[in-house]
């Protein structure tokens, strides 16, 4: 599934530093940065939430700076990502 990942400099971080939307979700255009401008996401093709976390936190996970559970807690997966489980 193609996922657009916004962050970490989001205007609101109630659910974590990153927000994940399906790449074709119209809500991608509504995500704002601290500056008030539209967020410029990066898009990845993943099959699971865990794989998505690895795309964002690969270095930290490999270096032992955080674990997968912590990385997942820092990503808000919007309803359009429910296919990832």
C-alpha positions in Angstrom: 0.0 0.0 0.0 1.3 3.5 -0.9 1.5 5.6 2.3 2.3 9.3 2.6 4.1 10.1 5.8 4.0 13.7 7.2 6.3 15.0 9.9 8.1 15.5 12.1 7.5 19.3 12.1 3.7 19.2 12.3 1.5 22.0 13.6 -0.2 19.5 15.9 1.4 16.4 17.4 -1.4 15.1 19.6 -1.0 11.6 18.2 2.8 11.5 17.6 5.4 13.2 15.5 4.3 11.6 12.3 0.9 11.1 10.5 0.4 8.4 7.9 -2.3 8.7 5.2 -3.0 6.6 2.1 -1.2 8.2 -0.7 -4.4 8.9 -2.6 -6.3 10.3 0.5 -7.6 13.8 0.0 -6.6 14.7 3.6 -2.9 14.7 2.6 -3.5 18.3 1.5 -4.8 19.4 5.0 -1.7 18.4 7.0 0.2 21.5 8.1 3.7 22.2 9.4 4.6 24.4 12.4 5.1 27.2 9.9 1.4 26.9 8.8 2.4 25.8 5.3 1.2 22.5 3.9 3.4 19.5 4.9 5.4 17.9 2.1 5.1 14.1 2.8 7.3 11.3 1.5 5.6 8.3 0.1 6.6 4.7 0.7 5.1 1.3 -0.4 4.6 -0.8 2.7 2.6 -3.9 3.6 2.4 -3.3 7.4 2.5 -0.6 10.1 5.8 -2.2 11.3 7.3 -1.8 7.9 6.2 1.9 7.8 7.9 2.4 11.2 11.1 0.9 9.8 11.0 3.4 6.9 10.9 6.3 9.4 13.0 5.0 12.3 15.4 2.6 10.6 18.6 4.2 11.9 17.2 4.6 15.5 15.9 1.0 15.5 19.2 -0.4 14.2 21.2 1.7 16.6 19.1 0.6 19.6 18.0 4.2 20.3 14.3 3.0 20.3 12.3 -0.1 19.9 9.6 -0.9 17.4 6.8 -0.3 20.0 8.0 3.2 20.7 8.4 3.9 17.0 4.9 2.8 16.2 3.5 4.9 19.1 5.0 8.0 17.4 3.0 7.5 14.2 -0.7 8.2 13.8 -2.2 5.9 11.2 -5.3 7.6 9.9 -8.4 5.5 9.0 -7.5 5.5 5.3 -4.5 3.2 6.3 -6.7 0.5 7.9 -5.6 -1.9 5.1 -2.3 -2.1 7.0 -4.1 -3.6 10.0 
